[in-house]
């Protein structure tokens, strides 16, 4: 049975709109797995900083990567960080300016970033990153070189302290305002995958792989 408060802590506890919060792994993982884009917050030279990057999940750990020369990754290593993911699902128009809102799904994770140092583990994490975005792609590529592995830093942290926050549905107006002759509702917003654009330097005998013809950004079947 899933513990609905397994990931709850004093830091992740919602202070307002408790009805929108969730602290179980299923809720948090669904948001992490729906998009790779995240923002990582950390301290850099005594000041707060936030860096956008890609994240991926392997079991109960979140991973992100970048250049070994990255100041942000060096500042994050072995330090407390906050990783957030947000999906913007719609603009909510109410009958008053005060009650305008947005539909969204967000997840916030607190933890200590750990550098992946073992070569085989780093390669496996990078393979999981590529395969998570493009299933079957890793085997189509030329093998990764040792220099490329060395030039890449991979950080991870356990998903033990986290929360999800979700808003869905129509606006919530003050009861008397429902009688006003003002249109209210939701303007849905989504991420769309466009048609693939071939590299003009592709070899003439190379065709697009079948896997890209039905590409989806979210991966519902991750473990």
C-alpha positions as CSV (number, residue, x, y, z in Angstrom):
1,X,0.0,0.0,0.0
2,X,1.3,3.5,-0.9
3,X,2.0,5.8,2.1
4,X,0.2,9.0,1.2
5,X,2.6,11.0,3.5
6,X,5.8,9.1,2.8
7,X,7.6,12.1,1.4
8,X,6.2,14.8,3.7
9,X,8.4,16.9,5.8
10,X,8.3,20.3,7.5
11,X,9.9,21.8,4.4
12,X,7.6,20.1,1.9
13,X,4.4,20.6,3.9
14,X,2.0,22.9,2.1
15,X,1.1,26.0,4.2
16,X,-1.9,27.0,2.0
17,X,-4.3,25.1,-0.2
18,X,-3.7,21.7,1.5
19,X,-6.3,20.2,-0.9
20,X,-3.9,20.6,-3.8
21,X,-0.9,18.8,-2.2
22,X,0.2,15.2,-2.3
23,X,3.2,13.5,-0.6
24,X,3.1,10.0,-2.1
25,X,5.7,8.7,-4.6
26,X,3.1,7.9,-7.3
27,X,2.0,11.6,-7.4
28,X,5.5,13.0,-7.4
29,X,6.9,10.5,-9.9
30,X,4.0,11.1,-12.4
31,X,5.1,14.8,-12.6
32,X,8.8,14.1,-12.8
33,X,8.2,11.5,-15.6
34,X,5.9,13.8,-17.6
35,X,8.7,16.3,-18.5
36,X,12.5,16.4,-18.4
37,X,12.7,20.1,-17.8
38,X,13.5,21.1,-14.2
39,X,15.1,23.9,-12.2
40,X,17.7,23.3,-9.5
41,X,18.1,25.8,-6.7
42,X,21.4,25.9,-4.7
43,X,23.8,28.4,-3.1
44,X,26.5,29.9,-5.3
45,X,29.2,32.1,-3.6
46,X,26.8,32.8,-0.7
47,X,23.8,33.8,-2.8
48,X,20.8,31.8,-4.0
49,X,20.9,30.6,-7.6
50,X,18.6,28.6,-9.8
51,X,19.6,26.7,-13.0
52,X,17.3,25.2,-15.6
53,X,18.4,21.7,-16.8
54,X,17.0,18.3,-17.7
55,X,16.2,15.7,-15.0
56,X,15.4,12.0,-15.2
57,X,14.4,9.4,-12.6
58,X,15.9,6.0,-12.0
59,X,13.9,4.3,-9.3
60,X,13.8,6.4,-6.2
61,X,16.5,8.9,-7.3
62,X,16.5,12.0,-9.4
63,X,19.4,12.7,-11.7
64,X,20.7,15.7,-13.7
65,X,23.9,16.4,-15.6
66,X,26.0,19.0,-17.3
67,X,29.6,20.0,-18.2
68,X,32.3,19.0,-15.8
69,X,33.3,22.7,-16.0
70,X,29.9,23.9,-14.8
71,X,30.1,26.2,-11.9
72,X,26.5,25.3,-10.9
73,X,27.2,21.6,-10.7
74,X,30.4,22.2,-8.7
75,X,28.4,24.4,-6.3
76,X,25.7,21.8,-5.9
77,X,27.9,18.7,-5.2
78,X,27.5,17.4,-1.7
79,X,25.3,20.4,-0.9
80,X,21.6,20.8,-0.1
81,X,19.6,21.5,-3.2
82,X,15.9,21.9,-4.3
83,X,14.8,20.5,-7.6
84,X,11.5,21.6,-9.0
85,X,9.4,20.5,-12.0
86,X,6.3,22.4,-13.3
87,X,3.9,21.7,-16.0
88,X,1.7,24.6,-17.1
89,X,-1.7,23.2,-18.1
90,X,-4.0,26.2,-18.5
91,X,-5.0,29.8,-17.8
92,X,-8.0,30.0,-15.5
93,X,-10.2,33.1,-16.1
94,X,-12.6,34.0,-13.4
95,X,-15.2,36.7,-13.0
96,X,-12.9,38.8,-10.9
97,X,-9.2,39.6,-11.3
98,X,-8.6,38.3,-7.8
99,X,-9.7,34.7,-8.6
100,X,-7.8,34.4,-11.9
101,X,-5.5,31.4,-11.6
102,X,-3.6,28.7,-13.5
103,X,-3.9,25.0,-13.8
104,X,-0.6,23.2,-13.2
105,X,1.2,20.2,-11.9
106,X,4.4,20.8,-9.9
107,X,6.8,18.7,-7.8
108,X,9.4,19.9,-5.4
109,X,12.3,17.7,-4.0
110,X,14.7,18.6,-1.3
111,X,18.0,16.7,-0.7
112,X,21.7,16.6,-0.9
113,X,23.3,16.3,-4.4
114,X,25.7,13.5,-4.8
115,X,28.2,13.2,-7.6
116,X,28.2,10.0,-9.6
117,X,31.9,9.1,-9.7
118,X,32.1,5.4,-10.8
119,X,32.6,5.3,-14.5
120,X,30.2,2.4,-15.3
121,X,27.5,3.9,-13.1
122,X,27.9,7.3,-14.9
123,X,27.6,5.6,-18.3
124,X,24.5,3.7,-17.1
125,X,22.9,6.9,-15.9
126,X,23.6,8.7,-19.1
127,X,22.2,5.8,-21.1
128,X,19.0,6.0,-19.0
129,X,18.8,9.7,-19.7
130,X,19.0,9.2,-23.5
131,X,16.8,6.2,-23.5
132,X,14.2,7.9,-21.3
133,X,13.9,10.7,-23.8
134,X,14.3,8.6,-27.0
135,X,13.6,4.9,-26.5
136,X,16.0,2.8,-28.6
137,X,18.2,5.7,-29.5
138,X,21.3,4.7,-27.5
139,X,22.0,1.6,-29.6
140,X,21.6,3.7,-32.8
141,X,24.4,6.1,-31.8
142,X,28.2,5.7,-32.0
143,X,29.6,4.6,-28.6
144,X,30.2,7.3,-26.0
145,X,33.9,8.0,-25.6
146,X,35.8,8.1,-22.3
147,X,36.6,11.7,-22.9
148,X,32.9,12.5,-23.2
149,X,32.2,10.7,-20.0
150,X,35.0,12.6,-18.3
151,X,33.7,15.9,-19.6
152,X,30.2,15.2,-18.1
153,X,29.2,15.6,-14.5
154,X,26.2,13.6,-13.2
155,X,24.5,14.5,-9.9
156,X,21.7,12.7,-8.2
157,X,19.8,12.7,-5.0
158,X,17.3,10.4,-3.3
159,X,13.6,11.2,-3.5
160,X,12.9,11.1,0.2
161,X,11.6,14.6,0.9
162,X,9.1,15.9,-1.7
163,X,5.7,17.2,-2.5
164,X,3.4,17.5,-5.5
165,X,0.9,20.3,-6.0
166,X,-1.8,20.3,-8.6
167,X,-4.6,22.6,-9.7
168,X,-7.2,21.5,-12.1
169,X,-10.7,22.5,-13.1
170,X,-12.7,25.7,-13.6
171,X,-12.3,29.0,-11.7
172,X,-13.5,29.3,-8.1
173,X,-15.4,32.6,-7.9
174,X,-17.2,34.3,-5.0
175,X,-20.8,32.9,-5.0
176,X,-22.5,36.2,-5.9
177,X,-20.2,36.7,-8.9
178,X,-21.6,33.6,-10.7
179,X,-24.6,35.7,-11.6
180,X,-22.5,38.3,-13.4
181,X,-22.6,38.5,-17.3
182,X,-18.9,37.8,-17.5
183,X,-17.3,34.9,-19.4
184,X,-15.2,32.6,-17.3
185,X,-13.4,29.3,-18.0
186,X,-10.1,27.7,-18.9
187,X,-7.7,28.3,-21.8
188,X,-5.9,24.9,-22.0
189,X,-2.1,25.0,-22.6
190,X,0.0,22.0,-23.7
191,X,3.3,21.0,-25.1
192,X,3.2,19.8,-28.6
193,X,5.8,17.8,-30.5
194,X,6.2,19.1,-34.1
195,X,7.3,17.3,-37.2
196,X,10.9,16.2,-37.2
197,X,13.3,18.5,-39.1
198,X,16.1,16.6,-40.7
199,X,19.7,17.8,-40.4
200,X,20.7,19.1,-43.9
201,X,23.9,17.2,-43.5
202,X,22.2,13.8,-43.1
203,X,23.5,11.2,-45.5
204,X,21.1,10.7,-48.4
205,X,20.7,7.0,-47.5
206,X,19.7,7.7,-43.9
207,X,16.0,7.7,-43.1
208,X,14.2,8.8,-39.9
209,X,13.8,5.9,-37.4
210,X,10.3,4.5,-36.8
211,X,10.5,5.4,-33.1
212,X,10.3,9.1,-33.9
213,X,7.2,8.9,-35.9
214,X,5.1,8.3,-32.8
215,X,7.3,10.2,-30.4
216,X,5.9,11.3,-27.0
217,X,7.6,13.5,-24.5
218,X,6.0,12.0,-21.4
219,X,6.9,8.4,-20.5
220,X,4.1,6.8,-18.4
221,X,5.8,3.5,-18.1
222,X,8.9,4.4,-16.2
223,X,9.6,2.5,-13.0
